[in-house]
Amino acid sequence: MDVLVACASKNDATVAGGHGVFCGVLDPDGLTVPERTVRRLPAGRALPPEGELRDWEDIDAWAGAIAGQMSGPQPADREPDSHVPI
C-alpha cells in the first residue's frame, strides 16, 4: 500500500494525468531460489498464479483515457481552481 501512496504523491508533484496499477507476468524461471521457496510454502498459495496476468482491455482503456486527457487543455491552460499545481 505504501507504493500506491508514493505513486499518488508523485502524481501530484509531476502533474501526471493519472496512474494505474495492473497485474503483470510471473515467469517462474525468473525467480530466485528463495522466491521459489516462498511460493511453495502454504502462505505462498495466496500469491498470484504463474503466467500472463495482464488484462490488456483494461490497460488499453486506461491508456486511451490518458491520451484523451492529453489532447485536452495543457496544464498552463487549465482553470486557476484546478487541483493541478501550475
N, C-alpha and C positions, 0 to 999 in steps of 0.2 A: 504494500500500500504506500510506503514511503516513496517509491518510484513514481507513482501516479501523482502524489503531491508535488514532487520535484518537477515533474513534467508540467503540471498546471502553473507553477510559479514561473518556469521558463517560458511558457506560452504567453503569459502577461508581459514578461520582460522583452520578448523578441517581436511582439506584435504579430505573432503567428496566427494564421487563420483558424487553427484548431489542432487538435491532436487526437489520435485514436490508438487503441490497444487491440491488437489482433493476435490470434494464435499463429504459430509458425510450423516448422517442420522439426520432428525429433528423429534424428538418424542415430540408431543405437551404435553403429560402428564408429561414430564420432565421440562417444562418451569415454571418459577415463574409467579406470578400474573402480575407484571409489564411487563414481556416479552410477556405474552399472550395479554395484553392490547395493546402493541405496534403493534402486528400483526393484531389487529382489526382496527387500525387507517387506514385512506386512504393511507398514505405513506407505511404502512405495506404490502400493496398488491404487492410492488416491491420486497419484501423479498422472499427467496426461499420457495417453497411449502413444506408441511409436507411430511414425508415419506423417503423412501430409495432413495438417490440421487447418490450413488456411481456408477461409471462406471468401473466395475471390469475388463473389457477387457483393458481399458487404464491403470489401476493400475497394472495389470499383465504384460503388455508390458513394462511399466516403470521399474518395479522390475526386469524383465528379462534383460533389458538393463544394469541396475546397476550390476546384477550378472555377466553379460558378461565382464564388466569392471573389476570386482574384480578378474576374472580369468586371467586377463592380467598382465602386469608388475606392481609390487608394487611401492609405492612412492620412495623408495630408489633406485629402478632400472630404474626410468624414466630418460629421457634425461635432461641435465642441463638447456636447454632452455625452459623446460616445465613451464606452468603458475602455477603449483602447487608448493608451497614452500616446501623445504626439510628440 
